[in-house]
């Protein structure tokens, strides 16, 4: 699934919200601890991680690509 952005980057917590994994920013803190998340194949637990176009994000077994 593609996540299109109009800014230079988005934070992981914003992607979680856009993809429907969370409904509020406050839930991101819990979500990054409970969900299996990786960015470009590396495990990630920082909700503020910056994601740029071309980054591949896997949440549980669903894959997302950040695009412009």
mmCIF file of the N, C-alpha and C atoms, coordinates in Angstrom:
data_MODEL
# 
_entry.id   MODEL 
# 
loop_
_atom_site.group_PDB 
_atom_site.id 
_atom_site.type_symbol 
_atom_site.label_atom_id 
_atom_site.label_alt_id 
_atom_site.label_comp_id 
_atom_site.label_asym_id 
_atom_site.label_entity_id 
_atom_site.label_seq_id 
_atom_site.pdbx_PDB_ins_code 
_atom_site.Cartn_x 
_atom_site.Cartn_y 
_atom_site.Cartn_z 
_atom_site.occupancy 
_atom_site.B_iso_or_equiv 
_atom_site.pdbx_formal_charge 
_atom_site.auth_seq_id 
_atom_site.auth_comp_id 
_atom_site.auth_asym_id 
_atom_site.auth_atom_id 
_atom_site.pdbx_PDB_model_num 
ATOM 1   N N  . UNK A 1 1  ? 0.846  -1.172 0.000  1.00 0.00 ? 1  UNK A N  1 
ATOM 2   C CA . UNK A 1 1  ? 0.000  0.000  0.000  1.00 0.00 ? 1  UNK A CA 1 
ATOM 3   C C  . UNK A 1 1  ? 0.896  1.241  0.000  1.00 0.00 ? 1  UNK A C  1 
ATOM 4   N N  . UNK A 1 2  ? 0.548  2.209  -0.792 1.00 0.00 ? 2  UNK A N  1 
ATOM 5   C CA . UNK A 1 2  ? 1.314  3.448  -0.852 1.00 0.00 ? 2  UNK A CA 1 
ATOM 6   C C  . UNK A 1 2  ? 0.739  4.488  0.114  1.00 0.00 ? 2  UNK A C  1 
ATOM 7   N N  . UNK A 1 3  ? 1.640  5.179  0.780  1.00 0.00 ? 3  UNK A N  1 
ATOM 8   C CA . UNK A 1 3  ? 1.275  6.311  1.619  1.00 0.00 ? 3  UNK A CA 1 
ATOM 9   C C  . UNK A 1 3  ? 1.890  7.531  0.949  1.00 0.00 ? 3  UNK A C  1 
ATOM 10  N N  . UNK A 1 4  ? 1.055  8.347  0.317  1.00 0.00 ? 4  UNK A N  1 
ATOM 11  C CA . UNK A 1 4  ? 1.555  9.528  -0.402 1.00 0.00 ? 4  UNK A CA 1 
ATOM 12  C C  . UNK A 1 4  ? 1.664  10.711 0.545  1.00 0.00 ? 4  UNK A C  1 
ATOM 13  N N  . UNK A 1 5  ? 2.803  11.399 0.440  1.00 0.00 ? 5  UNK A N  1 
ATOM 14  C CA . UNK A 1 5  ? 3.017  12.582 1.267  1.00 0.00 ? 5  UNK A CA 1 
ATOM 15  C C  . UNK A 1 5  ? 3.335  13.780 0.377  1.00 0.00 ? 5  UNK A C  1 
ATOM 16  N N  . UNK A 1 6  ? 3.045  14.958 0.886  1.00 0.00 ? 6  UNK A N  1 
ATOM 17  C CA . UNK A 1 6  ? 3.313  16.204 0.160  1.00 0.00 ? 6  UNK A CA 1 
ATOM 18  C C  . UNK A 1 6  ? 4.401  17.013 0.847  1.00 0.00 ? 6  UNK A C  1 
ATOM 19  N N  . UNK A 1 7  ? 4.907  16.501 1.952  1.00 0.00 ? 7  UNK A N  1 
ATOM 20  C CA . UNK A 1 7  ? 5.966  17.153 2.707  1.00 0.00 ? 7  UNK A CA 1 
ATOM 21  C C  . UNK A 1 7  ? 7.255  16.347 2.507  1.00 0.00 ? 7  UNK A C  1 
ATOM 22  N N  . UNK A 1 8  ? 8.410  16.887 2.905  1.00 0.00 ? 8  UNK A N  1 
ATOM 23  C CA . UNK A 1 8  ? 9.654  16.131 2.717  1.00 0.00 ? 8  UNK A CA 1 
ATOM 24  C C  . UNK A 1 8  ? 9.679  14.795 3.464  1.00 0.00 ? 8  UNK A C  1 
ATOM 25  N N  . UNK A 1 9  ? 8.998  14.722 4.609  1.00 0.00 ? 9  UNK A N  1 
ATOM 26  C CA . UNK A 1 9  ? 8.956  13.480 5.392  1.00 0.00 ? 9  UNK A CA 1 
ATOM 27  C C  . UNK A 1 9  ? 7.704  13.481 6.272  1.00 0.00 ? 9  UNK A C  1 
ATOM 28  N N  . UNK A 1 10 ? 7.390  12.304 6.828  1.00 0.00 ? 10 UNK A N  1 
ATOM 29  C CA . UNK A 1 10 ? 6.372  12.200 7.873  1.00 0.00 ? 10 UNK A CA 1 
ATOM 30  C C  . UNK A 1 10 ? 6.964  11.367 9.005  1.00 0.00 ? 10 UNK A C  1 
ATOM 31  N N  . UNK A 1 11 ? 6.367  11.462 10.157 1.00 0.00 ? 11 UNK A N  1 
ATOM 32  C CA . UNK A 1 11 ? 6.822  10.660 11.283 1.00 0.00 ? 11 UNK A CA 1 
ATOM 33  C C  . UNK A 1 11 ? 6.080  9.333  11.278 1.00 0.00 ? 11 UNK A C  1 
ATOM 34  N N  . UNK A 1 12 ? 6.692  8.329  11.893 1.00 0.00 ? 12 UNK A N  1 
ATOM 35  C CA . UNK A 1 12 ? 6.091  7.003  11.962 1.00 0.00 ? 12 UNK A CA 1 
ATOM 36  C C  . UNK A 1 12 ? 4.694  7.071  12.570 1.00 0.00 ? 12 UNK A C  1 
ATOM 37  N N  . UNK A 1 13 ? 4.504  7.890  13.602 1.00 0.00 ? 13 UNK A N  1 
ATOM 38  C CA . UNK A 1 13 ? 3.185  7.973  14.231 1.00 0.00 ? 13 UNK A CA 1 
ATOM 39  C C  . UNK A 1 13 ? 2.138  8.503  13.254 1.00 0.00 ? 13 UNK A C  1 
ATOM 40  N N  . UNK A 1 14 ? 2.537  9.381  12.328 1.00 0.00 ? 14 UNK A N  1 
ATOM 41  C CA . UNK A 1 14 ? 1.601  9.880  11.323 1.00 0.00 ? 14 UNK A CA 1 
ATOM 42  C C  . UNK A 1 14 ? 1.227  8.770  10.344 1.00 0.00 ? 14 UNK A C  1 
ATOM 43  N N  . UNK A 1 15 ? 2.208  7.946  9.968  1.00 0.00 ? 15 UNK A N  1 
ATOM 44  C CA . UNK A 1 15 ? 1.910  6.832  9.071  1.00 0.00 ? 15 UNK A CA 1 
ATOM 45  C C  . UNK A 1 15 ? 0.958  5.850  9.745  1.00 0.00 ? 15 UNK A C  1 
ATOM 46  N N  . UNK A 1 16 ? 1.191  5.573  11.026 1.00 0.00 ? 16 UNK A N  1 
ATOM 47  C CA . UNK A 1 16 ? 0.301  4.667  11.757 1.00 0.00 ? 16 UNK A CA 1 
ATOM 48  C C  . UNK A 1 16 ? -1.139 5.178  11.724 1.00 0.00 ? 16 UNK A C  1 
ATOM 49  N N  . UNK A 1 17 ? -1.301 6.474  11.844 1.00 0.00 ? 17 UNK A N  1 
ATOM 50  C CA . UNK A 1 17 ? -2.634 7.079  11.825 1.00 0.00 ? 17 UNK A CA 1 
ATOM 51  C C  . UNK A 1 17 ? -3.233 7.024  10.420 1.00 0.00 ? 17 UNK A C  1 
ATOM 52  N N  . UNK A 1 18 ? -2.449 7.397  9.405  1.00 0.00 ? 18 UNK A N  1 
ATOM 53  C CA . UNK A 1 18 ? -2.939 7.368  8.023  1.00 0.00 ? 18 UNK A CA 1 
ATOM 54  C C  . UNK A 1 18 ? -3.318 5.949  7.581  1.00 0.00 ? 18 UNK A C  1 
ATOM 55  N N  . UNK A 1 19 ? -2.581 4.961  8.066  1.00 0.00 ? 19 UNK A N  1 
ATOM 56  C CA . UNK A 1 19 ? -2.834 3.573  7.680  1.00 0.00 ? 19 UNK A CA 1 
ATOM 57  C C  . UNK A 1 19 ? -3.948 2.930  8.507  1.00 0.00 ? 19 UNK A C  1 
ATOM 58  N N  . UNK A 1 20 ? -4.466 3.657  9.509  1.00 0.00 ? 20 UNK A N  1 
ATOM 59  C CA . UNK A 1 20 ? -5.588 3.155  10.290 1.00 0.00 ? 20 UNK A CA 1 
ATOM 60  C C  . UNK A 1 20 ? -5.219 2.264  11.465 1.00 0.00 ? 20 UNK A C  1 
ATOM 61  N N  . UNK A 1 21 ? -3.951 2.214  11.842 1.00 0.00 ? 21 UNK A N  1 
ATOM 62  C CA . UNK A 1 21 ? -3.547 1.396  12.982 1.00 0.00 ? 21 UNK A CA 1 
ATOM 63  C C  . UNK A 1 21 ? -3.888 2.062  14.299 1.00 0.00 ? 21 UNK A C  1 
ATOM 64  N N  . UNK A 1 22 ? -3.904 3.392  14.323 1.00 0.00 ? 22 UNK A N  1 
ATOM 65  C CA . UNK A 1 22 ? -4.258 4.136  15.530 1.00 0.00 ? 22 UNK A CA 1 
ATOM 66  C C  . UNK A 1 22 ? -5.215 5.249  15.128 1.00 0.00 ? 22 UNK A C  1 
ATOM 67  N N  . UNK A 1 23 ? -5.936 5.789  16.107 1.00 0.00 ? 23 UNK A N  1 
ATOM 68  C CA . UNK A 1 23 ? -6.859 6.878  15.780 1.00 0.00 ? 23 UNK A CA 1 
ATOM 69  C C  . UNK A 1 23 ? -6.409 8.213  16.361 1.00 0.00 ? 23 UNK A C  1 
ATOM 70  N N  . UNK A 1 24 ? -5.531 8.170  17.362 1.00 0.00 ? 24 UNK A N  1 
ATOM 71  C CA . UNK A 1 24 ? -5.008 9.414  17.934 1.00 0.00 ? 24 UNK A CA 1 
ATOM 72  C C  . UNK A 1 24 ? -3.501 9.306  18.094 1.00 0.00 ? 24 UNK A C  1 
ATOM 73  N N  . UNK A 1 25 ? -2.846 10.459 18.138 1.00 0.00 ? 25 UNK A N  1 
ATOM 74  C CA . UNK A 1 25 ? -1.400 10.473 18.311 1.00 0.00 ? 25 UNK A CA 1 
ATOM 75  C C  . UNK A 1 25 ? -0.960 9.852  19.626 1.00 0.00 ? 25 UNK A C  1 
ATOM 76  N N  . UNK A 1 26 ? -1.773 9.967  20.652 1.00 0.00 ? 26 UNK A N  1 
ATOM 77  C CA . UNK A 1 26 ? -1.433 9.395  21.951 1.00 0.00 ? 26 UNK A CA 1 
ATOM 78  C C  . UNK A 1 26 ? -1.326 7.885  21.937 1.00 0.00 ? 26 UNK A C  1 
ATOM 79  N N  . UNK A 1 27 ? -2.016 7.245  21.027 1.00 0.00 ? 27 UNK A N  1 
ATOM 80  C CA . UNK A 1 27 ? -1.964 5.788  20.926 1.00 0.00 ? 27 UNK A CA 1 
ATOM 81  C C  . UNK A 1 27 ? -0.656 5.299  20.312 1.00 0.00 ? 27 UNK A C  1 
ATOM 82  N N  . UNK A 1 28 ? 0.091  6.181  19.669 1.00 0.00 ? 28 UNK A N  1 
ATOM 83  C CA . UNK A 1 28 ? 1.321  5.800  18.981 1.00 0.00 ? 28 UNK A CA 1 
ATOM 84  C C  . UNK A 1 28 ? 2.357  5.234  19.946 1.00 0.00 ? 28 UNK A C  1 
ATOM 85  N N  . UNK A 1 29 ? 2.442  5.805  21.124 1.00 0.00 ? 29 UNK A N  1 
ATOM 86  C CA . UNK A 1 29 ? 3.428  5.361  22.115 1.00 0.00 ? 29 UNK A CA 1 
ATOM 87  C C  . UNK A 1 29 ? 3.237  3.884  22.448 1.00 0.00 ? 29 UNK A C  1 
ATOM 88  N N  . UNK A 1 30 ? 2.004  3.484  22.605 1.00 0.00 ? 30 UNK A N  1 
ATOM 89  C CA . UNK A 1 30 ? 1.688  2.088  22.912 1.00 0.00 ? 30 UNK A CA 1 
ATOM 90  C C  . UNK A 1 30 ? 1.862  1.216  21.674 1.00 0.00 ? 30 UNK A C  1 
ATOM 91  N N  . UNK A 1 31 ? 1.424  1.721  20.527 1.00 0.00 ? 31 UNK A N  1 
ATOM 92  C CA . UNK A 1 31 ? 1.462  0.949  19.284 1.00 0.00 ? 31 UNK A CA 1 
ATOM 93  C C  . UNK A 1 31 ? 2.882  0.558  18.896 1.00 0.00 ? 31 UNK A C  1 
ATOM 94  N N  . UNK A 1 32 ? 3.847  1.452  19.045 1.00 0.00 ? 32 UNK A N  1 
ATOM 95  C CA . UNK A 1 32 ? 5.215  1.114  18.636 1.00 0.00 ? 32 UNK A CA 1 
ATOM 96  C C  . UNK A 1 32 ? 5.826  0.045  19.536 1.00 0.00 ? 32 UNK A C  1 
ATOM 97  N N  . UNK A 1 33 ? 5.298  -0.121 20.731 1.00 0.00 ? 33 UNK A N  1 
ATOM 98  C CA . UNK A 1 33 ? 5.789  -1.183 21.618 1.00 0.00 ? 33 UNK A CA 1 
ATOM 99  C C  . UNK A 1 33 ? 5.087  -2.507 21.350 1.00 0.00 ? 33 UNK A C  1 
ATOM 100 N N  . UNK A 1 34 ? 3.811  -2.461 20.975 1.00 0.00 ? 34 UNK A N  1 
ATOM 101 C CA . UNK A 1 34 ? 3.037  -3.690 20.820 1.00 0.00 ? 34 UNK A CA 1 
ATOM 102 C C  . UNK A 1 34 ? 3.066  -4.277 19.415 1.00 0.00 ? 34 UNK A C  1 
ATOM 103 N N  . UNK A 1 35 ? 3.192  -3.433 18.397 1.00 0.00 ? 35 UNK A N  1 
ATOM 104 C CA . UNK A 1 35 ? 3.174  -3.911 17.019 1.00 0.00 ? 35 UNK A CA 1 
ATOM 105 C C  . UNK A 1 35 ? 4.589  -4.231 16.550 1.00 0.00 ? 35 UNK A C  1 
ATOM 106 N N  . UNK A 1 36 ? 4.688  -5.203 15.636 1.00 0.00 ? 36 UNK A N  1 
ATOM 107 C CA . UNK A 1 36 ? 5.976  -5.490 14.995 1.00 0.00 ? 36 UNK A CA 1 
ATOM 108 C C  . UNK A 1 36 ? 6.132  -4.499 13.844 1.00 0.00 ? 36 UNK A C  1 
ATOM 109 N N  . UNK A 1 37 ? 7.036  -3.549 13.993 1.00 0.00 ? 37 UNK A N  1 
ATOM 110 C CA . UNK A 1 37 ? 7.238  -2.511 12.979 1.00 0.00 ? 37 UNK A CA 1 
ATOM 111 C C  . UNK A 1 37 ? 8.698  -2.536 12.531 1.00 0.00 ? 37 UNK A C  1 
ATOM 112 N N  . UNK A 1 38 ? 8.894  -2.471 11.209 1.00 0.00 ? 38 UNK A N  1 
ATOM 113 C CA . UNK A 1 38 ? 10.247 -2.335 10.688 1.00 0.00 ? 38 UNK A CA 1 
ATOM 114 C C  . UNK A 1 38 ? 10.240 -1.290 9.579  1.00 0.00 ? 38 UNK A C  1 
ATOM 115 N N  . UNK A 1 39 ? 11.364 -0.587 9.475  1.00 0.00 ? 39 UNK A N  1 
ATOM 116 C CA . UNK A 1 39 ? 11.547 0.418  8.428  1.00 0.00 ? 39 UNK A CA 1 
ATOM 117 C C  . UNK A 1 39 ? 12.775 -0.008 7.633  1.00 0.00 ? 39 UNK A C  1 
ATOM 118 N N  . UNK A 1 40 ? 12.571 -0.240 6.349  1.00 0.00 ? 40 UNK A N  1 
ATOM 119 C CA . UNK A 1 40 ? 13.648 -0.710 5.473  1.00 0.00 ? 40 UNK A CA 1 
ATOM 120 C C  . UNK A 1 40 ? 14.322 -1.960 6.037  1.00 0.00 ? 40 UNK A C  1 
ATOM 121 N N  . UNK A 1 41 ? 13.511 -2.854 6.617  1.00 0.00 ? 41 UNK A N  1 
ATOM 122 C CA . UNK A 1 41 ? 14.008 -4.135 7.118  1.00 0.00 ? 41 UNK A CA 1 
ATOM 123 C C  . UNK A 1 41 ? 14.618 -4.109 8.506  1.00 0.00 ? 41 UNK A C  1 
ATOM 124 N N  . UNK A 1 42 ? 14.630 -2.959 9.161  1.00 0.00 ? 42 UNK A N  1 
ATOM 125 C CA . UNK A 1 42 ? 15.213 -2.830 10.500 1.00 0.00 ? 42 UNK A CA 1 
ATOM 126 C C  . UNK A 1 42 ? 14.102 -2.529 11.499 1.00 0.00 ? 42 UNK A C  1 
ATOM 127 N N  . UNK A 1 43 ? 14.076 -3.293 12.607 1.00 0.00 ? 43 UNK A N  1 
ATOM 128 C CA . UNK A 1 43 ? 13.051 -3.094 13.632 1.00 0.00 ? 43 UNK A CA 1 
ATOM 129 C C  . UNK A 1 43 ? 13.070 -1.650 14.124 1.00 0.00 ? 43 UNK A C  1 
ATOM 130 N N  . UNK A 1 44 ? 11.886 -1.100 14.339 1.00 0.00 ? 44 UNK A N  1 
ATOM 131 C CA . UNK A 1 44 ? 11.763 0.308  14.751 1.00 0.00 ? 44 UNK A CA 1 
ATOM 132 C C  . UNK A 1 44 ? 10.762 0.435  15.892 1.00 0.00 ? 44 UNK A C  1 
ATOM 133 N N  . UNK A 1 45 ? 11.142 1.213  16.928 1.00 0.00 ? 45 UNK A N  1 
ATOM 134 C CA . UNK A 1 45 ? 10.228 1.451  18.044 1.00 0.00 ? 45 UNK A CA 1 
ATOM 135 C C  . UNK A 1 45 ? 10.156 2.926  18.427 1.00 0.00 ? 45 UNK A C  1 
ATOM 136 N N  . UNK A 1 46 ? 10.614 3.800  17.539 1.00 0.00 ? 46 UNK A N  1 
ATOM 137 C CA . UNK A 1 46 ? 10.546 5.243  17.799 1.00 0.00 ? 46 UNK A CA 1 
ATOM 138 C C  . UNK A 1 46 ? 9.379  5.832  17.014 1.00 0.00 ? 46 UNK A C  1 
ATOM 139 N N  . UNK A 1 47 ? 8.385  6.331  17.724 1.00 0.00 ? 47 UNK A N  1 
ATOM 140 C CA . UNK A 1 47 ? 7.204  6.869  17.042 1.00 0.00 ? 47 UNK A CA 1 
ATOM 141 C C  . UNK A 1 47 ? 7.522  8.119  16.244 1.00 0.00 ? 47 UNK A C  1 
ATOM 142 N N  . UNK A 1 48 ? 8.603  8.815  16.579 1.00 0.00 ? 48 UNK A N  1 
ATOM 143 C CA . UNK A 1 48 ? 8.992  10.030 15.885 1.00 0.00 ? 48 UNK A CA 1 
ATOM 144 C C  . UNK A 1 48 ? 9.936  9.789  14.716 1.00 0.00 ? 48 UNK A C  1 
ATOM 145 N N  . UNK A 1 49 ? 10.209 8.542  14.401 1.00 0.00 ? 49 UNK A N  1 
ATOM 146 C CA . UNK A 1 49 ? 11.116 8.214  13.292 1.00 0.00 ? 49 UNK A CA 1 
ATOM 147 C C  . UNK A 1 49 ? 10.646 8.893  12.018 1.00 0.00 ? 49 UNK A C  1 
ATOM 148 N N  . UNK A 1 50 ? 11.550 9.612  11.353 1.00 0.00 ? 50 UNK A N  1 
ATOM 149 C CA . UNK A 1 50 ? 11.199 10.310 10.119 1.00 0.00 ? 50 UNK A CA 1 
ATOM 150 C C  . UNK A 1 50 ? 11.208 9.318  8.959  1.00 0.00 ? 50 UNK A C  1 
ATOM 151 N N  . UNK A 1 51 ? 10.155 9.366  8.169  1.00 0.00 ? 51 UNK A N  1 
ATOM 152 C CA . UNK A 1 51 ? 10.028 8.506  6.999  1.00 0.00 ? 51 UNK A CA 1 
ATOM 153 C C  . UNK A 1 51 ? 10.034 9.373  5.754  1.00 0.00 ? 51 UNK A C  1 
ATOM 154 N N  . UNK A 1 52 ? 10.847 8.991  4.796  1.00 0.00 ? 52 UNK A N  1 
ATOM 155 C CA . UNK A 1 52 ? 11.018 9.754  3.567  1.00 0.00 ? 52 UNK A CA 1 
ATOM 156 C C  . UNK A 1 52 ? 10.500 8.950  2.378  1.00 0.00 ? 52 UNK A C  1 
ATOM 157 N N  . UNK A 1 53 ? 10.197 9.621  1.266  1.00 0.00 ? 53 UNK A N  1 
ATOM 158 C CA . UNK A 1 53 ? 9.784  8.882  0.071  1.00 0.00 ? 53 UNK A CA 1 
ATOM 159 C C  . UNK A 1 53 ? 10.816 7.798  -0.259 1.00 0.00 ? 53 UNK A C  1 
ATOM 160 N N  . UNK A 1 54 ? 10.314 6.613  -0.549 1.00 0.00 ? 54 UNK A N  1 
ATOM 161 C CA . UNK A 1 54 ? 11.179 5.469  -0.841 1.00 0.00 ? 54 UNK A CA 1 
ATOM 162 C C  . UNK A 1 54 ? 11.345 4.535  0.339  1.00 0.00 ? 54 UNK A C  1 
ATOM 163 N N  . UNK A 1 55 ? 10.994 4.990  1.546  1.00 0.00 ? 55 UNK A N  1 
ATOM 164 C CA . UNK A 1 55 ? 11.093 4.109  2.711  1.00 0.00 ? 55 UNK A CA 1 
ATOM 165 C C  . UNK A 1 55 ? 10.016 3.036  2.648  1.00 0.00 ? 55 UNK A C  1 
ATOM 166 N N  . UNK A 1 56 ? 10.399 1.823  3.028  1.00 0.00 ? 56 UNK A N  1 
ATOM 167 C CA . UNK A 1 56 ? 9.465  0.700  3.097  1.00 0.00 ? 56 UNK A CA 1 
ATOM 168 C C  . UNK A 1 56 ? 9.199  0.406  4.571  1.00 0.00 ? 56 UNK A C  1 
ATOM 169 N N  . UNK A 1 57 ? 7.923  0.377  4.937  1.00 0.00 ? 57 UNK A N  1 
ATOM 170 C CA . UNK A 1 57 ? 7.527  0.152  6.322  1.00 0.00 ? 57 UNK A CA 1 
ATOM 171 C C  . UNK A 1 57 ? 6.663  -1.102 6.388  1.00 0.00 ? 57 UNK A C  1 
ATOM 172 N N  . UNK A 1 58 ? 6.985  -1.989 7.331  1.00 0.00 ? 58 UNK A N  1 
ATOM 173 C CA . UNK A 1 58 ? 6.168  -3.174 7.559  1.00 0.00 ? 58 UNK A CA 1 
ATOM 174 C C  . UNK A 1 58 ? 5.594  -3.074 8.969  1.00 0.00 ? 58 UNK A C  1 
ATOM 175 N N  . UNK A 1 59 ? 4.272  -3.211 9.062  1.00 0.00 ? 59 UNK A N  1 
ATOM 176 C CA . UNK A 1 59 ? 3.585  -3.201 10.351 1.00 0.00 ? 59 UNK A CA 1 
ATOM 177 C C  . UNK A 1 59 ? 2.840  -4.520 10.426 1.00 0.00 ? 59 UNK A C  1 
ATOM 178 N N  . UNK A 1 60 ? 3.223  -5.335 11.446 1.00 0.00 ? 60 UNK A N  1 
ATOM 179 C CA . UNK A 1 60 ? 2.760  -6.714 11.516 1.00 0.00 ? 60 UNK A CA 1 
ATOM 180 C C  . UNK A 1 60 ? 3.136  -7.350 10.174 1.00 0.00 ? 60 UNK A C  1 
ATOM 181 N N  . UNK A 1 61 ? 2.229  -7.802 9.360  1.00 0.00 ? 61 UNK A N  1 
ATOM 182 C CA . UNK A 1 61 ? 2.593  -8.387 8.066  1.00 0.00 ? 61 UNK A CA 1 
ATOM 183 C C  . UNK A 1 61 ? 2.133  -7.524 6.901  1.00 0.00 ? 61 UNK A C  1 
ATOM 184 N N  . UNK A 1 62 ? 1.745  -6.294 7.173  1.00 0.00 ? 62 UNK A N  1 
ATOM 185 C CA . UNK A 1 62 ? 1.303  -5.407 6.097  1.00 0.00 ? 62 UNK A CA 1 
ATOM 186 C C  . UNK A 1 62 ? 2.439  -4.465 5.710  1.00 0.00 ? 62 UNK A C  1 
ATOM 187 N N  . UNK A 1 63 ? 2.596  -4.264 4.399  1.00 0.00 ? 63 UNK A N  1 
ATOM 188 C CA . UNK A 1 63 ? 3.699  -3.449 3.899  1.00 0.00 ? 63 UNK A CA 1 
ATOM 189 C C  . UNK A 1 63 ? 3.183  -2.135 3.325  1.00 0.00 ? 63 UNK A C  1 
ATOM 190 N N  . UNK A 1 64 ? 3.944  -1.086 3.591  1.00 0.00 ? 64 UNK A N  1 
ATOM 191 C CA . UNK A 1 64 ? 3.607  0.257  3.129  1.00 0.00 ? 64 UNK A CA 1 
ATOM 192 C C  . UNK A 1 64 ? 4.855  0.877  2.511  1.00 0.00 ? 64 UNK A C  1 
ATOM 193 N N  . UNK A 1 65 ? 4.647  1.695  1.499  1.00 0.00 ? 65 UNK A N  1 
ATOM 194 C CA . UNK A 1 65 ? 5.756  2.438  0.898  1.00 0.00 ? 65 UNK A CA 1 
ATOM 195 C C  . UNK A 1 65 ? 5.407  3.919  0.913  1.00 0.00 ? 65 UNK A C  1 
ATOM 196 N N  . UNK A 1 66 ? 6.344  4.716  1.407  1.00 0.00 ? 66 UNK A N  1 
ATOM 197 C CA . UNK A 1 66 ? 6.154  6.159  1.441  1.00 0.00 ? 66 UNK A CA 1 
ATOM 198 C C  . UNK A 1 66 ? 6.518  6.702  0.058  1.00 0.00 ? 66 UNK A C  1 
ATOM 199 N N  . UNK A 1 67 ? 5.586  7.445  -0.555 1.00 0.00 ? 67 UNK A N  1 
ATOM 200 C CA . UNK A 1 67 ? 5.837  7.992  -1.885 1.00 0.00 ? 67 UNK A CA 1 
ATOM 201 C C  . UNK A 1 67 ? 5.479  9.477  -1.894 1.00 0.00 ? 67 UNK A C  1 
ATOM 202 N N  . UNK A 1 68 ? 5.956  10.159 -2.941 1.00 0.00 ? 68 UNK A N  1 
ATOM 203 C CA . UNK A 1 68 ? 5.641  11.583 -3.100 1.00 0.00 ? 68 UNK A CA 1 
ATOM 204 C C  . UNK A 1 68 ? 4.343  11.750 -3.842 1.00 0.00 ? 68 UNK A C  1 
# 
